[in-house]
Amino acid sequence: MIVSLYSINDNNGYTLFTDTGEKAYSKRNRIVFFNGDIKHQSTVQTDTNVRLNINFNYIVEDKEFEKLCNK
């Protein structure tokens, strides 16, 4: 499964990839793709009233696309 996170607004919240410590910050109009098997968690923003994201889960049969997202 491939996951994508689309950030609608700017804020200081982020998605934390727990195994590596990497962060995907919430930046307006940014989309991040990654392998859905990677452990991740959301954090709470403190600089805005809301954090707006849209999450997509893709079930893919195309192994080439999946390889790109695993890099």
Salt bridges, closest charged atoms under 4 A:
ASP10 OD2 - ARG28 NE 3.96
GLU64 OE2 - LYS67 NZ 3.18
GLU66 OE1 - LYS63 NZ 3.59
